[in-house]
């Protein structure tokens, strides 16, 4: 998977955020237009999937351009967001194969999904409950992503997961987002294979 950190800017300051130590500014629009198409083209030869993330990716000054180019060069485009507007945006299903929406903030629990795109609620391991699965399903989410933390102190037992037809529950293993197969594009369009320096 390629993970493009569009911006380190965010309207929250969550303790579990893996990009909170990224202090790299975004490039300007001229450099974006010069470099991004070629960068995406080269990386799409290695991987057909990209995750647009942040900080909060929709806070990027060039969010619309990133979304456009991602759709031009990658077969699968995903986004991790806290912007509830994207969940109900009528064009989300045209641009994103799936949206991952964090439920770490209880205020997010009230948002239903109506745009037709696949939307996964994302939680940390210690917040998992059967009640949450039922609630997420009733709100129209496609599935639930359970995130182990990246320091190996919170391991989830997958045996306790219910099997529900038409509803996906998956566990992101600890450290998976920083494994040797993940490529990170930083806000300045530099490419990193090792993200551990920011943790």
MIDRENVEX-363337 format. One record per atom (N, C-alpha, C): residue in one letter; x, y, z. Coordinates in steps of 0.2 Angstrom, whole numbers, plus 5000, padded with zeros to 4 digits. Example, Ala and Ser with C-alpha at 12.3 -4.5 7.8 and 13.67 -1.06 7.14 Angstrom:
% MIDRENVEX-363337
A506649725039;A506249785039;A506649845039;S506449895035;S506849955036;S506450005039;
This chain:
% MIDRENVEX-363337
X500449945000;X500050005000;X500450065000;X500250114996;X500550184996;X500150225001;X500450265006;X500150305010;X500350375009;X499950425006;X500150485005;X499850535010;X500350565014;X500150605020;X500150675016;X499450695015;X499350755011;X499650825015;X499450815021;X499650875026;X499750845033;X500150875037;X500150855044;X499650895048;X499350945045;X498850985048;X498250945050;X497950955056;X497350925058;X497050965063;X496350955064;X495950995068;X495850965075;X496250905076;X496250865082;X496950855084;X497050835090;X497750815093;X497750755097;X497550695093;X497450635096;X498150605098;X498150575104;X498750545107;X499050485102;X498650455099;X498750395095;X498950405088;X498950465086;X499150485079;X499850475077;X499950435072;X500650425070;X500950475066;X500650525064;X500950585060;X500950645064;X500850645071;X500850705075;X501550735075;X502150695074;X502750715074;X503050735067;X502650735062;X502850755055;X502850835055;X503450865054;X503450935053;X503750955046;X503350935041;X503550945034;X502950985031;X503151045028;X502651085025;X502451055018;X501851075016;X501651055009;X502051095004;X502051064998;X502351104993;X501951154990;X502151194986;X501651244983;X501351214976;X500851244974;X500451224968;X500851214962;X501351254961;X501751244955;X502151184955;X502451164961;X502851104962;X502451044961;X501851054964;X501350994964;X501150974957;X501051024953;X500851014946;X501450984942;X502051004943;X502650984940;X502850904942;X502750894948;X503050834951;X502550774952;X501950794954;X501450744957;X501250694951;X501050714945;X500850664940;X501450614939;X502050634938;X502550584937;X502750544943;X502650564949;X502750524955;X502250474956;X501650494955;X501050444955;X501150394950;X501350414944;X501350364938;X501950314940;X502450334942;X503050294944;X502850244950;X502550274955;X502350224960;X501750184958;X501350204954;X500750154952;X501050094948;X501650094945;X501950034942;X502149984947;X502150004954;X502349964959;X501749934963;X501249984963;X500649964968;X500049994965;X499549964965;X498949994962;X498450024967;X498650034973;X498250064978;X498550114982;X498150164984;X498450224987;X497950244993;X498250264999;X497850285004;X498050365005;X497550405004;X497650475006;X497450485013;X497950515017;X497950525024;X498250585026;X498250595033;X498550655035;X498850645042;X498850685046;X498350745048;X497650725045;X497350785044;X496750775041;X496750795033;X496750745029;X496950755022;X496450815018;X495850815020;X495450865017;X495650935019;X496050945024;X496351015026;X496851035021;X497150995017;X497651015012;X497351065007;X497751115006;X497551165001;X497451144994;X497751084993;X497651054986;X497350984986;X496850974991;X496550914992;X496150894985;X495850934982;X495450914976;X495950894970;X496550924970;X497050904965;X497350834966;X497450824973;X497750754975;X497250704973;X496550714975;X496050664973;X496050654966;X496050704962;X496050704955;X496550654952;X497150674954;X497750634951;X497750564954;X497550554960;X497550484963;X497050444959;X496550474957;X496050434953;X496250424946;X496750464943;X497050454936;X497550394936;X497850384942;X498450344941;X498350274945;X497950274950;X497850214954;X497150184953;X497150114953;X496550074953;X496150084959;X496450084965;X496050084971;X496350144975;X495850194976;X495950254980;X495550244987;X495950254992;X495650254999;X495750325002;X495350335007;X495550395011;X495350385019;X495750405023;X495650405030;X495550475032;X494950495035;X494750555037;X494350565043;X494250625046;X493850645051;X493350695048;X493350705042;X492850755039;X492250725037;X491750725042;X491050695041;X490750715034;X490950775032;X490650795025;X490750745020;X491350715020;X491550675014;X491150605014;X490850595020;X490450535021;X489850535017;X489550595017;X488850605013;X488950645007;X489550665005;X489650694998;X489450644993;X489050674988;X488750634983;X489350604978;X489850634978;X490450614973;X490950564976;X490850554983;X491350514986;X491450444983;X490850414981;X490850344978;X491250354971;X491250404968;X491550414961;X492350414962;X492550444968;X493250454969;X493650404973;X493250374978;X493550334983;X493250264983;X493650214983;X493450144984;X493150134991;X493550164996;X493250155003;X493550215007;X493150235012;X493350285016;X493350255023;X493950275027;X493950255034;X493850315038;X493350305042;X493150365047;X493350345054;X493750385057;X493950365064;X493350375069;X493250325073;X492750335078;X493050345085;X493650365085;X494050375092;X493650435095;X493450475092;X493050535094;X492350515095;X492050515101;X491350495102;X490850535098;X491050595096;X490550645092;X490450615085;X490950575083;X490850545076;X490350495076;X490050465082;X489650415081;X488950425078;X488750495078;X488150515076;X488050515068;X488650505065;X488650515057;X488450455054;X487850455050;X487650395046;X487950405039;X487950355035;X488250345028;X487750345023;X487750395019;X487150395014;X487350395007;X488050405005;X488250414999;X488450354994;X488350294997;X488450234993;X489150214993;X489650254995;X490350224995;X490450175001;X490950135000;X491050085006;X491450135011;X491150125017;X491450165023;X491550125029;X492150125031;X492350085037;X492450135043;X492150115049;X492250145055;X492950115058;X493350165060;X493950145063;X494050155070;X494250105074;X494350115082;X494950085084;X495150105090;X495750075093;X495550015097;X495949965098;X495849905101;X495449905107;X495649945112;X495249955118;X494549975118;X494350005112;X493650025112;X493149975109;X493449925107;X493049875104;X492449845108;X491849835106;X491349805109;X490849775104;X490449725106;X489949695102;X489449755100;X489249795105;X488849845105;X489049895099;X489649905099;X489949955094;X489849925087;X489949855086;X489849825079;X489049835077;X488649825082;X487949835080;X487749905078;X488049955082;X487850025081;X488150045074;X488750025073;X489050045066;X488650015060;X488449955061;X488049925056;X487349955055;X487049975060;X486450015060;X486450085056;X487050115057;X487150175054;X487350175047;X487450115044;X487550105037;X488250095035;X488750085040;X489450075038;X489550005035;X490050005031;X490149945027;X490549895032;X490949915036;X491349875041;X491649915046;X492049875050;X492449905056;X493149885055;X493549935056;X494349925056;X494549935063;X494849885066;X495149885073;X495849895073;X496149945076;X496849965075;X497249955081;X497649905081;X498149895086;X498649955086;X498849975092;X499350035092;X500050015089;X500450055088;X501050045084;X501650035089;X501550025095;X502050015100;X502049945103;X501549905100;X501549835103;X501249825110;X500949875112;X500649865119;X499949845119;X499649835114;X498849825114;X498749775108;X498749715110;X498649665105;X497849635105;X497549635099;X496849615099;X496849535097;X496349505101;X496149435099;X495649435094;X495849415088;X495349405083;X494849355084;X494949305088;X494449255089;X493749285092;X493849335095;X493149365098;X492749405093;X492949405087;X492649445082;X492049405079;X491449435079;X490849395076;X490949395068;X490649345065;X490649335058;X489949355056;X489949415052;X489249445050;X489249445042;X488749415039;X488749415032;X488649495030;X488949515025;X488949575022;X489249635026;X489549615031;X489949665035;X490649645037;X491149685035;X491849675036;X492049695042;X492449655046;X492849675052;X493549655051;X493949695051;X494649685050;X495149715056;X495649685057;X496149705062;X496749725059;X496949795060;X497649815057;X498149795063;X498549745061;X499049725066;X499549775068;X499749775074;X500249825076;X500849835072;X501049895070;X501649915066;X501549895059;X500949875057;X500849855049;X500949915045;X500749975047;X500750035043;X501450055042;X501950025046;X502650045045;X503049985043;X502749945040;X503149885038;X503549895032;X503949855029;X504449865024;X504049875017;X503449855017;X503049855011;X502749925010;X502649965015;X502250025015;X502750075012;X502450115007;X502850175005;X502450235007;X502850285010;X502550345012;X502750405008;X502250445005;X502350505002;X502250555007;X502750605008;X502650655013;X502350715010;X502150765014;X501850825012;X502250865007;X502950855007;X503350895002;X503450844996;X503150794995;X503150744990;X503850704990;X504150704995;X504750654996;X504450584998;X504850534996;X504550464997;X505050435002;X504650405007;X505050375013;X504850295013;X505250255014;X505150185016;X505150165023;X505450215027;X505550205034;X505250255038;X504650245041;X504250295044;X504450305052;X504850255054;X504950245062;X505250315065;X505550355061;X505850415064;X505350465066;X504750455064;X504250505066;X503850475072;X503950415074;X503550385079;X503850405086;
